[in-house]
């Protein structure tokens, strides 16, 4: 898959060290989220009930593909991040979606008085909201990845946003969603700014991902002070039932 950096910060050319956001899942699992990491050889993944992401080396060899197959299991679908080569023969590409990565470039981060911090007891409602609004993957233990804030109206959870990937020095804002009946009230905007405020308060920088086709969301995030850093491809592959041994 192809990642096209859009600024001088996207790679540390002088040292040859990749930028943490070039492979954010791998950076997270080797950094602040290392306590979640399931590892086999050079391959890492989150537990299946925490996040769907797996992380291979940028240019994986046959052994790396065998290792991710063993970690995930035959027939399972796994999103890949930061991989520069196509999967081997026999691996089915089930999703290839153009995306963008946006970074904080003067976001007017601010607390939101109506927002409440969500906890494990709120997960059933969070899963229900995600099922109805489809902001992206959210699993029973995703809430363990960081802070999630929500808005309740008459006791019901109607909007939320929170933190997902956590490369060193950076935190991704994710799961931004609002119940259809409460759209147009600016809830998502205020929640994004509140989550960004929490990230900034730790001395870290917020970033986000979006489908390139979601132009309305991208325009909103850019209006809030996010800047397009790079174009990328969201890729998910299905592990074959039998993986040839190298």
N, C-alpha and C positions, 0 to 999 in steps of 0.2 A: 504494500500500500504506500501511497505517496504523501509525504508531508512537505508543504512548501512554506518555509519560514518567510515572514514579512518584515522583519526588522533585524538590526544588528545584534539584538540580545538573544536571538533564537539559537545561536550556537556559539560556544566559546572557542572561536577558531584559534586564538593564540595558544591555548593550552591543549587543544584537541578534546577537551572535556565537553560532553553534550549538555545542553541546557536541561534542567529538571523537567520542564514542560514538554520536551520533545518526546518523552515516553513517560507520561505522568503516573501511570499505574505502576510501572517498574520502579520509578523514583520513590513512590509512596511506600511500596512493599520493602524496599531496601532502606527506607528512612523512618519517618514517624509512624507508619503503619506496619513496621516489621513484626510487631507482636501478633498481627493477623496472618502473616505469611505462611502458606503451605509451600514447601520447596521440594523440588526434585532436580538434582543437577543444577543447571543454570536457569531453570524455569521456576516461576513463582505464580501463586494465585491466591485470591481471597477465599475463605470458606464459602461454600455454596450458598449459605443462607445469609451472608453478609453482603457480598457483591459478586457480580458475574465476571469481573475482569481477571484475565490471566496475563502474564508478562513473560515474553520470550526475549532472548537477545535480539538486537537489531537485525542481525543476519544469521538466523538460526540454522544449525546443521541438522542432519538426519536424527542424531541423538536427542537434540532439543525437541523435535517434533514427537519423538517416541515418549519423551518425558512428559510433555503436556498431555498427550493421549492417556498416559498412565494416571496422571493427576486428576484429569477431568472424567475419564471413563468413555468407553465406546458408545457412539451414537449421540453423545452430548454436544450441545452447541456452546461455543466459547467465544466471547468478544476478544479480539486481539488489539494491542495498542503499541505503536512504535515499531512495528515489524516492516522491514523494507522489501521483503521478497514474498512472492505468492506461496501459498501452502503446497505441499507435495501432491502428486497424483493420488486420487482417492479421497482427498479431503474436499467436502462440498462447501462452497462459499454460499451461505444462506442470507447474508446481508452485506451489501457494499453501498454505503451511503456517504455522499459528500457532506462534509461538516466544516465548522470553523471553531477556532479557539480564540477567545476574547480575554483580555487582561485589563486590570484596573489601570486607568490612565486619568485619574482625577475624579473618581466616583465620589459623589456627595454622601458618603456613608453616614448614617445617623440611627440612633435607637428608635424603636417604634413602641410607644406605650401600650398599645392594644395587643402586641405580640406576647405570647406565652411560650416558655420553653417546654417542648414536648419530651415525654419520657417513655419508658417501655410500656407503661400502662395505656399510652395513646396509640401504640402500634396498630391495633386492629382498625381504628378509625383512619390512620394514615394509609394503611394498605387499601382501604375502601376508597379513599379520596384519589389515590394514585390509579386504581382500577378504573375509576370513572373519568379521569382527566388525562391519563397517559403521558405524563411528563418524561418518562423513561423508567428504567428498572429501579424498583425499590422493594427490598426483601425484608423478611422478619427481623433481621439483625442489622440492617443498614444504618439504623439510628445510632449504632455504636461507633460509627465512623467520625462523628462530630456533633456539633450543636444543630438542633432543628427547632425552628420557631413556627408557631401557628397562630391563626386567628380563629376565634370561636364566636359564633353568633347564636344566641339562644341555646348555648351549650354544645352546639354541633361544630365540629372542625370544618371550616369552609375554605381555608387557604393555608399553605405552608411553603417553606423553603429551608434548606439546610446545607450542611457541609458533607462532601464525599471524598474525592481523592485529595491526598495531602503530601505532595512533594515537598522536600525541605524548603522552607521559606514561603510556601504558597499553599492556598487552600481553595478547592473548587466549590463553587456554589451550585447546588443541584436540587432536583425534586421541586422545582418552582411550579406550583399549580394552584388553581382556584376553581372552586365549584362553579358550574355554569351559571347558577342563579345569582352569583355574587361578582361576576365579571364586570369590568368597567368602573370599579370603585377604587382602583389603585392599590389593592391589597398586595398583589404580587410585587409591585414596585417597592412599596414600603418594607416588605419582608426582605427583598434582595438587599436593600440599603441597610437594614438592620443586621442581617447576617454578615454583610461586608464590614459593618462597624465592629462586630465581634472579632472578625479575622484581623482587621487592622489593629485592634487593641492588643493583640498578641505580637505585633510587630511583623505580621505576615501580609502577603498580597493576595487579594481575591482574583480568581479567574473562573471562566465558564466555558462550556461547550454548547453548541447548538447545531442543528441540521442546517445546512446551507440553504435549503428550501424554505426554512422558517423565517422569512424576511421580516415579518412583523416583530417577532421576538428579538431578532438581531438589531433592528432599528431601535426598539425600546432599550436594549442593553447599551447600545452606543449612545443614546440620548442621556443615559444615566452616568456616562463617563467611562464605559468600557471601550477598549480599542481592539480592533482585529489584529491578532498577532500572527496567525498562520491559518492556512487552509489545510484540511486533513481529510482522511477517509476513515469512517467507522466501518470496521470489518468484523464479521462474525463467521466462524467456520464450524462445520460439524465433523466431529472425530469419526473416522471410519470404524466399522465394526471390527476390522482386523488391521492392525498397523504393521507393515513389514519391518522386520528388525534389521538395522544397519549392520 
